[in-house]
Amino acid sequence: MRTKVVVPPETASAAPVQVFSAPWVLPVVRPPIRDGAVAVDAGGTIVAVGPRADVLGGLGFHDELEVRCEGALVPGLVNAHTHLELSWLSGAVPGGDGVIAWTRRLVEKVTAARATKDATTTENSRFAAAVAAAHAARALGTAALGDVGNGILGWRAMAHARLRGLFFHELVGSREHRTGDALADAAAERATVLEPELAGATPTIPAVPAPHAPYSVGPDLIRRIFAAAAAAGLPTTIHLAEDPDEVALLADGSGGWPEVLRAMGVDPGERAPRLGPCAYLAGLGAFGASDGAAAPPPLLVHMVCAGPGDRRRAREAGATVVLCPRSNLHIGGRLPDVAALIEEGVALALGTDSLASAPDLSLWAEMRALAAAFPEVPPRRWLEAATDGGARALGLGSTLGALDVGRRPGLVCVDARIAPGEPQPERALIANAEPSAIRWLALAGAEPSAHAPTSAGPSPVVAPWPGPYSPSLSP
């Protein structure tokens, strides 16, 4: 039976629309449409989705004017976890033996680069690497990022690539110790950006503070960060249950982190609440404002070592778990129990993490990794996580993430080989979505405006050069 296409009555007399058609249209929030079409107005808003004949007929559109994709049409992807500021370290940080060892190598690389003052690691070259990574992600069909950075370099790189999303200004305990108020210091850093860099070309990119992880941030600062995000009405994010050592520290003060913390002058007992990861966050206000007001739940990144209680709390809070499978395999050689997350109804999104722990920022490659590791999971779940799941987690679900009337997700053509009778076209799409097969047909959202990045706190715009680059993962 054909799907009825409802075309708004004002469309015929409104701004002109463009129709894009393909052998397959994958709306994400509806079943795949064989021989489908999508109509988009001049501002990027979808006005019709359905079988090609119905869309053309409903609009009175001449088929010789349509734009044809010979594969599948999908919405722009949403990468819910990146670290653009680490792009200059692409392929330079070996993994395989856990988060502590990987983090030590990362810090050693950063420290050595500062000591040598190598021209390849200058502020401008790091910024150039971040911009190049952001553009590469966009070329792979990504419309928005949830980017995490100790400094504001990644925030600016997002604007350069005309990406949408959220910037999570990541805070650690050492910043609190050094400045006396990490939140105020971070806000001041964002406020140093004064002059527009891409006049008339950058979408609004909100910024919000974010705690790095339970082992690197003390409970008081975590509580204050959650409160600041809730007051701003924005979700924040945190690396959680990524490694057995983190879970051991929280549970009983054991594992590898106490030695690291003591070396940093931090009492491990301050970060050993004798609770599971999500129970600990719940007690710090992660899943609800202290005044009882509704607050967006944080994005819980990794959750490799999450237990049943963590999954239950995440589901009950409506929190999204962000999967970064290739980074998890590179750093620790293991993946989360994704089947249990799905079975228990936990919302999922996908991220790539940084180029220091993943070979590229391709969400298609992340989907392929998950499809290979969990062949029993329907492939549509991976596409959902890479689009609508990420959009909803970042608070952009009304605009991005699905081919649905009223949304402005951008339209991506993937020239994938999908058989006409394929019962699960997402499987072939994920398998065949190579970089050369991906092209944008319509940009996400309306044409970029003169709006600059905004933040929870001062509202700076983009500046010609990045401010001081000072990544620190130390507690």
Buried (B, 14 or more C-beta within 10 A) or exposed (E): EEBEBEBEEEBEEEEEBBBBBBBBBBBBBBEBBBEBBBBBBEEBBBBBBBBBBBBBEBBEBEEEEBBBBEBBBBBBBBBBBBBBBBBBBBEEBEBEEBBBBBBEBBBEBBEEBEEEEEEEBBBEEBBBBBBBBBBBBBBBBBBBBBBBBBBBBBBBBBBBBBBBBBBBBBBBBBBBBEEEEBBEBBBEBBEEBEEBBBEEBBBBBBBBBBBBBBBBBBBEBBBBBBBBBBEBBBBBBBBBBBBBBBBBBBBEBBBBBBEBBEEBEBEBEBBBBEBBBBBBBBBBBBBBBEEEEEBBBBBBBBBBBBBEEBBBBBBBBBBBBBBBBBBBBBBBEBBBBBEEBBEEEBBBBBBBBBBBBBEBBBBBBBBBBBBEBBEEBBBBBBBBBBBBBBBBBBBBBEBBBBBBBEBBBBBBBBBBEBEEEBEEBBBBBBBBBBEEBBBBBBBBBBEBEEBBBBBBBBBBBBBEEBBEBBBBBBB
